[in-house]
């Protein structure tokens, strides 16, 4: 099994070769999806705690937006006294749009995420592994009204706690799940360190094919390992090369790289 950088595991052994897969644990928090090519992807499921935190963050963002609009309307009401009916109507429309359109809009724009879900690395997708569609997003969010019953999302939280895939009512009806996608950190590309020329080396040192391959591998890995670790590894091989080529005081890393450069000259 190999774990990819996109937050899921790719398994091509076992079930992918037609062998029976082990019985999943009851406490397993992964969703296994097998493609027609018999490649299995394991997604990490988001539990009630993470989903609640993401929802509270989205709720806070909506409240901040409403307060900002309300303050703007209040300033307008001070300037003129003829907009009271307009203000009330605008607020009602705003509340309706935020309650029923906020999650649908962002789930379609952000590929299954809302701002709160994006912060916590969550994404909504279909149980089959395909991306969320507009119809599924509308359906799962319309049933938030049922999940709110009797209050404070009690029914939705209860459903998630007793469902193996942590689905609320909206997810059960729409056939969706919420998965975790760990953030991907790109490694900074390191530049090769500069090496000093070693005096006394032959212009065309005689090296075997295996020695050349080992020197080339060391040069590629030296920049990733760092100077101290590269010098430590080079010192394991350098004593024999110092005696062989008559350079007793040559630094280990410079010696290995210098031999490779000279041997690779046309």
C-alpha positions in Angstrom: 0.0 0.0 0.0 1.4 3.4 -0.9 0.1 6.7 0.4 -0.2 9.5 -2.1 0.1 13.2 -1.6 -3.6 13.9 -2.2 -4.7 12.4 1.0 -5.7 8.9 0.0 -4.1 5.5 0.0 -3.6 3.6 -3.2 -3.6 -0.2 -2.9 -2.8 -2.4 -5.8 -2.0 -5.6 -4.0 -4.4 -8.0 -2.4 -7.9 -7.0 -3.6 -6.4 -5.5 -6.8 -5.0 -8.9 -7.7 -8.3 -10.6 -7.0 -7.2 -11.8 -3.5 -9.8 -11.4 -0.7 -9.3 -8.2 1.3 -9.2 -8.4 5.1 -12.4 -7.8 7.0 -12.6 -4.0 7.8 -12.6 -3.0 11.4 -15.8 -1.6 13.0 -13.8 1.4 14.1 -12.2 1.9 10.7 -12.4 5.6 9.7 -11.5 5.0 6.0 -13.7 4.7 2.9 -12.4 2.1 0.4 -13.4 2.7 -3.2 -12.5 0.2 -5.9 -12.2 1.3 -9.5 -13.1 -0.8 -12.5 -9.4 -1.5 -12.9 -9.4 -3.0 -9.4 -7.4 -0.3 -7.9 -8.5 0.6 -4.3 -8.4 4.2 -3.0 -8.8 4.7 0.8 -10.1 8.1 1.8 -10.0 9.4 5.4 -13.5 10.1 6.7 -14.2 13.3 8.6 -15.7 12.7 12.1 -18.4 14.8 13.9 -15.7 16.9 15.8 -14.0 18.2 12.6 -17.3 18.7 10.8 -18.8 20.6 13.8 -15.7 22.8 13.9 -15.9 23.6 10.2 -19.6 24.4 10.5 -19.1 26.7 13.4 -16.4 28.6 11.4 -18.8 28.9 8.4 -21.5 30.1 10.8 -19.1 32.8 12.2 -18.3 34.0 8.7 -21.9 34.3 7.8 -22.6 36.2 11.0 -19.8 38.6 10.3 -21.1 39.2 6.8 -24.7 39.9 8.1 -23.4 42.3 10.8 -21.3 44.2 8.2 -24.4 44.5 5.9 -26.5 45.5 8.9 -24.1 48.3 9.9 -24.1 49.5 6.3 -27.9 49.7 6.2 -27.9 51.4 9.6 -25.6 54.1 8.3 -27.9 54.5 5.3 -30.9 54.8 7.6 -29.3 57.7 9.5 -28.8 59.6 6.2 -32.4 59.1 5.1 -35.6 57.9 6.8 -37.2 56.4 3.7 -35.4 53.0 3.5 -36.8 51.2 6.5 -39.0 48.8 4.4 -36.2 48.3 1.9 -33.8 47.4 4.7 -36.1 44.8 6.2 -36.7 43.2 2.8 -33.0 43.2 2.0 -32.1 41.5 5.3 -34.8 38.8 4.8 -33.4 38.1 1.4 -29.9 38.0 2.7 -30.8 35.6 5.5 -32.5 33.3 3.1 -29.6 33.3 0.7 -27.1 32.6 3.4 -29.1 29.9 4.9 -29.9 28.0 1.7 -27.3 29.1 -0.8 -24.1 29.6 1.2 -23.0 25.9 1.3 -24.4 25.1 -2.2 -22.5 28.0 -3.8 -19.1 27.2 -2.1 -19.4 23.5 -2.5 -19.7 24.0 -6.3 -17.1 26.7 -6.5 -14.5 25.1 -4.2 -14.9 21.5 -5.4 -17.0 20.2 -2.5 -15.6 22.5 0.2 -16.9 25.6 2.1 -14.5 28.2 3.6 -14.8 26.4 7.0 -14.2 23.0 5.4 -11.3 24.3 3.4 -9.6 25.5 6.7 -9.9 22.1 8.2 -9.0 20.2 5.0 -12.5 18.7 4.5 -14.3 18.0 1.2 -17.7 16.6 0.2 -17.8 13.9 -2.5 -20.1 11.1 -3.6 -19.7 7.7 -2.0 -18.5 6.3 -5.3 -15.5 8.7 -5.2 -16.7 11.0 -8.0 -17.0 14.8 -7.5 -20.1 16.3 -5.9 -22.8 17.4 -8.4 -25.1 20.4 -8.1 -28.2 18.3 -7.5 -26.5 16.4 -4.7 -25.2 19.6 -3.1 -28.7 21.1 -3.2 -30.3 17.9 -1.8 -27.9 17.5 1.1 -28.1 21.1 2.1 -31.9 21.3 1.9 -32.1 18.6 4.6 -30.1 20.7 7.0 -33.5 21.8 8.3 -34.2 18.2 9.4 -30.7 17.8 10.9 -31.3 20.9 13.1 -34.2 19.2 14.9 -35.0 19.5 17.7 -32.2 22.1 18.2 -28.5 22.6 17.9 -28.1 20.0 15.2 -29.0 17.3 17.7 -30.5 14.9 15.0 -27.6 15.5 12.6 -25.0 14.9 15.2 -26.8 11.8 16.5 -27.0 10.4 13.0 -23.3 11.0 12.4 -22.3 9.3 15.6 -24.2 6.1 14.8 -23.3 5.9 11.1 -20.1 4.1 10.1 -19.3 6.8 7.5 -20.2 9.7 9.8 -23.1 10.8 7.5 -25.9 13.1 8.6 -29.4 12.8 7.1 -28.5 15.0 4.1 -25.6 12.8 3.3 -27.6 9.6 3.6 -30.2 10.9 1.1 -27.8 12.5 -1.3 -25.3 9.6 -1.2 -22.4 11.8 -0.1 -19.6 11.6 2.4 -17.2 14.2 3.9 -13.5 13.2 3.7 -10.3 14.6 5.0 -7.6 15.8 2.6 -4.3 16.4 4.4 -2.4 19.5 3.1 0.3 18.9 0.6 3.7 20.5 1.4 6.0 20.8 -1.6 9.6 20.2 -0.7 11.9 23.1 -1.4 14.3 22.3 -4.2 17.8 22.3 -3.0 20.7 23.6 -5.1 23.8 21.5 -5.3 26.6 22.6 -3.1 29.8 23.8 -4.7 32.8 21.5 -4.3 36.4 22.5 -4.4 38.9 21.0 -6.8 41.1 18.3 -5.3 44.8 18.7 -6.4 46.7 15.7 -7.4 43.8 13.7 -8.9 44.6 12.1 -12.3 42.9 13.7 -15.3 41.1 10.4 -16.2 40.8 8.3 -13.1 40.2 4.6 -13.7 36.9 3.6 -12.1 34.7 0.6 -12.6 31.1 0.9 -13.9 29.8 0.2 -10.4 32.0 2.8 -8.9 30.8 5.4 -11.4 27.2 4.5 -10.7 27.8 4.8 -6.9 29.5 8.2 -7.3 26.7 9.5 -9.6 24.1 8.4 -7.0 26.0 10.1 -4.2 26.2 13.4 -6.2 22.5 13.4 -6.8 21.7 12.7 -3.1 24.3 15.0 -1.6 22.2 18.2 -2.1 19.2 16.6 -0.4 21.1 15.1 2.5 22.9 18.3 3.5 26.6 19.0 3.9 27.1 17.2 7.3 25.2 14.0 6.4 26.8 13.9 2.9 30.3 14.3 4.4 29.5 11.5 6.9 28.5 9.1 4.1 31.4 10.1 1.9 33.9 9.4 4.7 32.9 5.7 4.6 34.3 5.3 1.1 36.9 8.1 1.0 39.8 6.5 3.0 40.3 3.8 0.3 40.1 6.3 -2.5 42.6 8.6 -0.8 45.2 5.8 -0.7 44.3 4.6 -4.2 44.8 8.0 -5.8 47.4 9.4 -3.5 45.5 12.4 -2.0 45.7 11.7 1.8 44.2 15.0 2.9 41.4 15.5 0.4 38.0 16.3 1.9 35.7 13.3 1.5 32.9 15.0 -0.4 35.2 16.9 -2.7 37.1 13.8 -3.5 34.1 11.8 -4.5 32.6 14.6 -6.7 36.0 15.4 -8.2 36.5 11.8 -9.2 33.1 11.7 -10.9 33.6 14.9 -12.8 37.0 13.9 -14.1 35.9 10.4 -15.0 32.8 11.8 -16.9 34.9 14.2 -19.1 34.6 13.4 -22.8 
